[in-house]
Amino acid sequence: MCDTLVLHDSAGKPLIFGKNSDRDPEEPQALVHLPPREPGTTFIREGIGFSDEGFAMLLSKPSWMSGGEMGINSKGLAIGNEAVFSRFKPDENGVLGMDILRAALSACATAKEAVDFITSFVEKYPQGGNGAYKGKLVYNNSFLAADPEEAYIIETAGKRWAWRKAMVADAISNAYCIEDDYKRLDTQTRKEIAPVNERAACSDEADPGRKGQRNSWKKHVEDAKYLFFTKGEQRRSNSLGGLMRLAASGAGTGDASSVSGARAGMEALFSLLRSHEGAPKPGPFLNRMKNLCVHPGLFPKSATTASMAVEYLPGGVIVWYTNSSYPCVSLYKPAILKDGRFHSLWKPFAGETKADEWYAYWRARKTWVERSHHLGLSNQEAFVQSRNEAQKSIIKVARQAFGSILKEKSSPERVLSVYANEVAAIVGEWEDRWGD
């Protein structure tokens, strides 16, 4: 179970994007760097290929699969996906939503291109497959795609799909959210819930002059019994409430180029992704699934195993990621995207086949949590203050590094290595302080 969100600035452009990935608490997940490749046809498996533009990307990837839970490519396109459950069943041998996400990041330069790619893909190929680390879980997928200019929500149900532009503050979770506000539908669904006299109206379902009745996509496709278990509607409500508070405070929609404005916006976003507002005393069962930061429990076996955020700024992007479970007891580490190149501001990036150190870090942090029941620290004032102070320091360093790279005319590696060492020192000192 997961949550993906986006907030636009006062000019209507995406300002921040974020996702918490909720999966089996035993499943390692690490951020890997995929370098640019020669464009060509890439096959996900035999008979299922796509036109790969070879864009570099940062991909938050569970250890056992080729696809990712969330990622961003060198064009600034960020995508997160969600499991959704429909009466139009997925294929047990279909393509994982995480593989579709990786393919879209490889093939698309913009969020609108991702919309067209994903909708065409699910019409052409079966989606589904077993997405579980242990056991079996087959599901349909929804996606939130954002770039520096705009953002879209795409929802699928077997070979059916609907999409719309994201609102100023928007989010997806493990529940369908597009109702009668869709912009486009697949042909079959359109016939069923949005019939029209083709000679009297255009094919744009959102056109105000369109003739015909408009029914809810959500009601048409959703298998509502799963909502009791996923708590997706409650978590989406929590996400939207947090984003609206962030926007109302001015932290998210103010001057993104100012140090104080950007710092306040990211601090507020991290606070939202770390939040337990849905169930402050969650327990081991379903109640805990109302939180954005999900702690492990007995049923369902799901917990937040990674968190990622994207900060769109004039001239580039700062990517933030935990590379560890439970953002409430983790620090977000930064990377910079500038002129199509990713620069790490923590450890050197790991490639897909050489990510052992990054997965080892994930396992070490998980062991730390389990050994001493450190999740309880997220309720202790001294710990929260220490975490927030360390995070503020990292944000400050990242902003300084971003400013430096904007001014740097030659290779920025030497300058950025100094900032990366600063971030590594902050992270290391903080983790050592709370390491016992």
Secondary structure, DSSP 8 states (H G I E B T S, - for coil): -EEEEEEE-TTSSEEEEEEEEEE-TT--EEEEEE-----EEEEEETTEEEEE----EEEEEETT-SS-SEEEETTS-EEEEEEE-BSS--BTTSB-HHHHHHHHHHH-SSHHHHHHHHHHHHHHS-BB----SSS----EEEEEEE-SS-EEEEEEETTEEEEEE--SEEEE-SS---SS--SEE-HHHHHHHS---TTTS-S-TT-TT--S----HHHHHB-GGGHHHH-HHHHHHHHHHHHHHHHHHTTTTS-TTSHHHHHHHHHHHHHHHT--TT-SS--SSGGGGGSSS----SSS--EEEEEEEEEEETTEEEEEE-SSS-GGG---EEEEEETTEEEESSS----TTS-HHHHHHHHHHHHHHHHHTGGGGGG-HHHHHHHHHHHHHHHHHHHHHHHHHHH--S--HHHHHHHHHHHHHHHHHHHHHT--
